[in-house]
Amino acid sequence: MGDVDALCERAASLVPDVELARDRFAAWLESRAISADIEDAALAEHWLVCALGEGRADAERFFESRYLASLERVLGRMRLSDAELDEVKQLVRAKLLVADATGKRKIEEYAGQGRLSGLISVVATREAIGLRRRTRRDDPLDDEKLGPGSAPFWDPGVEMLKGRAREAFRGAFEKAIRTLEPRQRNLLRLHLLGGVTLEQLATMYNVHRATIVRWLGAARAEVLERTKQAVADDLNVRGTELESLMQTIQSRLDVSVERVLASDAAGREEE
């Protein structure tokens, strides 16, 4: 019990604003086989999550000030209104902190894999995407609505994507994204939709920033290559015609990826 007692005292000193019974935290540590060499940041998060599971008001205040208050920055790229941001925060609270019929809270499922801030960023991003989809109900791939004066993402090359070529691209592109590995889709969703920075992603996945850059680059390249091959096979185009079409796709890649991922995420939220 020596190591457990020492971990309890250490955790309590790391989060002095949140009270928690030592025996309760000791049971938490033992149930998750947490070792004495755990980093301070991770140990502090376990203390907080355990206290949140107890429904402690001081833990909820700490959670609010440390994590929810930073969502404006985390979701900055989505340009949420103040009302939308407040609603996302409320949705995150409900998703993670409200007890279910058995008295369990979703946040108690946190197992220390990555950082708690990463988990909250993922939940908040999904809730923000769902909120946008529910309130706007726009077609994420409806580029026919775009024109020189209607949106900053319009590109004259979109005129190439008409008729059969457009449908071939649409199907190939959606399939390319949806058949990426889960980590690749999650990285693209967080970075492009949620505005999570490279540094934040590196912290979430416990890797160097350069690794995140490499992973994102590989995901984008894979989407383009899979789309190119499928379009070439479907339309039987090669050479300069195919390259011209792919240049249009590549120039609008991130915007189109955002829309497919937003559509997927919103669909899951509505199920």
C-alpha positions in Angstrom: 0.0 0.0 0.0 3.0 2.3 0.3 3.1 3.2 -3.3 -0.7 3.8 -3.4 -0.6 6.0 -0.3 2.3 8.0 -1.8 0.4 8.4 -5.1 -2.7 9.7 -3.2 -0.7 12.3 -1.3 1.1 13.3 -4.5 -2.1 13.7 -6.4 -3.8 15.7 -3.7 -0.8 18.1 -3.7 -1.1 18.5 -7.5 -4.8 19.4 -7.4 -5.2 21.2 -4.1 -8.5 22.9 -5.1 -10.3 19.5 -5.4 -11.0 17.4 -2.4 -11.3 13.6 -2.6 -11.3 10.8 -0.1 -8.0 9.0 -0.1 -9.5 5.5 0.1 -11.7 6.3 -2.9 -8.7 7.4 -5.0 -6.7 4.4 -3.8 -9.4 2.1 -5.2 -9.4 4.1 -8.4 -5.6 3.7 -8.8 -5.7 0.0 -8.0 -8.6 -0.7 -10.4 -6.5 0.8 -13.3 -3.2 -0.7 -12.2 -1.5 2.8 -12.1 2.2 2.5 -11.3 4.3 4.8 -9.1 6.2 6.2 -12.1 3.1 7.9 -13.6 3.8 11.5 -14.7 2.4 14.3 -12.5 0.1 15.7 -15.3 -1.5 12.3 -15.8 -1.8 11.6 -12.1 -3.5 15.0 -11.6 -6.0 14.2 -14.3 -6.9 10.8 -12.7 -7.5 12.6 -9.4 -9.8 15.1 -11.1 -11.7 12.5 -13.1 -12.2 10.4 -10.0 -13.6 13.4 -8.1 -15.8 14.2 -11.1 -17.2 10.7 -10.9 -18.2 11.5 -7.3 -20.1 14.5 -8.5 -18.0 16.9 -6.5 -18.8 20.6 -7.1 -15.2 21.7 -6.5 -14.1 19.2 -9.2 -16.7 20.5 -11.6 -15.6 24.1 -11.0 -12.0 23.0 -11.7 -13.1 21.2 -14.8 -14.9 24.3 -16.0 -12.0 26.7 -15.5 -9.2 24.4 -16.7 -10.9 22.7 -19.6 -14.2 24.2 -20.8 -12.8 27.7 -20.6 -10.2 26.8 -23.3 -12.8 25.5 -25.8 -13.0 28.9 -27.5 -9.4 28.5 -28.5 -9.7 24.8 -29.3 -12.7 25.4 -31.6 -11.5 28.7 -32.9 -11.3 27.6 -36.5 -15.0 26.8 -36.5 -15.9 30.4 -35.9 -18.7 29.6 -33.5 -20.9 32.4 -32.2 -21.0 33.0 -28.5 -24.3 31.3 -28.3 -23.0 28.3 -30.2 -19.9 28.0 -28.1 -22.1 28.2 -24.9 -24.3 25.4 -26.3 -21.2 23.2 -27.1 -19.9 23.6 -23.6 -23.3 22.6 -22.2 -23.4 19.6 -24.5 -19.9 18.6 -23.4 -21.0 18.9 -19.7 -24.0 16.7 -20.4 -22.0 14.1 -22.4 -19.2 13.7 -19.8 -20.5 14.8 -16.4 -24.2 13.9 -16.2 -24.7 10.5 -14.6 -26.7 7.8 -16.4 -29.4 5.6 -15.0 -26.7 3.5 -13.2 -25.1 6.5 -11.7 -22.0 6.4 -13.9 -20.6 9.4 -15.7 -19.0 9.1 -19.2 -15.8 10.8 -18.0 -15.2 7.9 -15.7 -14.3 5.8 -18.7 -11.2 7.9 -19.1 -8.3 5.5 -18.8 -5.3 7.8 -19.0 -4.6 7.1 -22.6 -3.4 10.4 -23.9 -4.4 13.6 -22.1 -7.7 14.5 -20.7 -7.6 17.7 -22.7 -7.4 15.6 -25.9 -10.6 13.6 -24.9 -12.4 16.9 -24.2 -11.3 18.3 -27.6 -12.6 15.3 -29.4 -16.0 15.4 -27.6 -16.3 19.2 -28.1 -15.4 19.0 -31.8 -18.0 16.3 -32.4 -20.6 18.2 -30.5 -19.8 21.4 -32.5 -20.0 19.6 -35.8 -23.3 18.1 -34.8 -24.6 21.4 -33.7 -23.6 23.1 -37.0 -25.2 20.3 -39.0 -28.5 20.4 -37.0 -28.8 24.2 -37.3 -27.7 24.8 -40.9 -28.6 21.5 -42.7 -26.5 22.4 -45.7 -25.2 19.9 -48.2 -21.5 19.6 -47.4 -20.7 18.7 -51.0 -23.1 21.0 -52.7 -20.5 23.1 -54.6 -23.2 24.2 -57.1 -24.1 26.8 -54.6 -20.7 28.3 -54.7 -19.6 31.1 -57.0 -17.1 33.9 -57.2 -19.0 36.1 -54.7 -20.6 33.5 -52.5 -17.7 31.8 -50.7 -13.9 32.2 -50.3 -13.3 28.6 -51.3 -14.7 28.9 -54.8 -12.3 27.9 -57.5 -12.9 28.3 -61.3 -11.7 24.8 -61.7 -14.9 23.5 -60.0 -16.6 24.0 -63.4 -14.7 20.8 -64.5 -16.6 18.9 -61.9 -19.9 18.6 -63.8 -22.0 15.7 -64.8 -20.4 12.3 -64.8 -17.0 13.6 -63.8 -18.5 15.3 -60.8 -20.3 12.3 -59.6 -17.3 10.1 -60.2 -15.2 12.4 -58.1 -17.8 12.7 -55.4 -18.1 8.9 -55.0 -14.4 8.3 -55.2 -13.5 11.1 -52.8 -16.0 10.0 -50.2 -14.9 6.4 -50.3 -11.2 7.5 -50.1 -11.8 9.4 -46.9 -14.1 6.8 -45.3 -11.6 4.0 -45.9 -8.8 5.8 -44.2 -7.5 4.3 -40.9 -9.5 5.5 -37.9 -6.5 7.5 -36.6 -6.1 9.2 -40.0 -9.8 10.2 -40.1 -9.6 11.4 -36.5 -6.5 13.5 -37.1 -8.1 15.2 -40.1 -11.4 15.8 -38.3 -9.7 17.4 -35.2 -7.3 19.5 -37.3 -9.6 20.6 -40.1 -12.9 20.8 -38.4 -12.0 21.4 -34.8 -9.0 23.7 -35.4 -6.9 21.6 -33.0 -3.3 22.7 -33.6 -0.4 20.5 -34.5 1.1 21.0 -31.0 -2.1 20.0 -29.4 -2.4 16.9 -31.5 1.2 16.0 -30.6 0.3 16.2 -27.0 -2.9 14.2 -27.4 -1.0 11.4 -29.2 2.1 11.7 -27.1 4.4 12.1 -30.2 6.5 14.9 -31.7 5.0 17.6 -33.7 6.9 16.4 -36.8 5.2 13.1 -36.5 1.8 14.7 -36.6 2.8 16.7 -39.7 3.9 13.4 -41.3 0.7 11.6 -40.4 -1.5 14.4 -41.7 0.5 14.6 -44.9 0.3 10.8 -45.4 -3.5 10.9 -44.9 -3.9 13.7 -47.5 -1.7 11.9 -50.0 -3.6 8.7 -49.5 -7.0 10.4 -50.1 -5.6 12.0 -53.3 -4.1 8.8 -54.6 -7.2 6.7 -53.9 -9.4 9.3 -55.5 -7.1 9.6 -58.6 -7.1 5.9 -59.2 -10.9 5.5 -58.8 -11.7 8.5 -61.0 -9.2 7.2 -63.7 -10.8 3.8 -63.7 -14.4 5.1 -63.6 -14.0 7.7 -66.4 -11.2 6.0 -68.3 -9.1 9.1 -68.3 -5.3 9.3 -68.2 -2.5 11.7 -68.8 -3.0 15.5 -68.9 -6.8 15.3 -68.6 -6.6 13.3 -65.4 -3.8 15.5 -64.0 -5.8 18.6 -64.7 -8.8 17.2 -62.8 -6.6 16.2 -59.9 -5.1 19.7 -59.7 -8.6 21.0 -59.1 -9.3 18.4 -56.5 -5.9 19.1 -54.8 -6.5 22.8 -54.7 -9.7 22.3 -52.7 -8.6 19.2 -50.7 -8.9 20.4 -47.1 -12.2 22.1 -47.7 -13.7 19.0 -49.3 -12.3 16.7 -46.6 -13.9 19.0 -44.0 -17.3 18.7 -45.6 -17.2 14.9 -45.9 -16.1 14.5 -42.3 -18.7 17.0 -41.1 -21.4 15.1 -42.9 -20.3 11.8 -41.4 -20.0 13.2 -37.9 -23.4 14.8 -38.0 -24.9 11.6 -39.3 -23.6 9.7 -36.3 -24.8 12.3 -33.9 -28.3 12.0 -35.4 -28.5 8.2 -35.2 
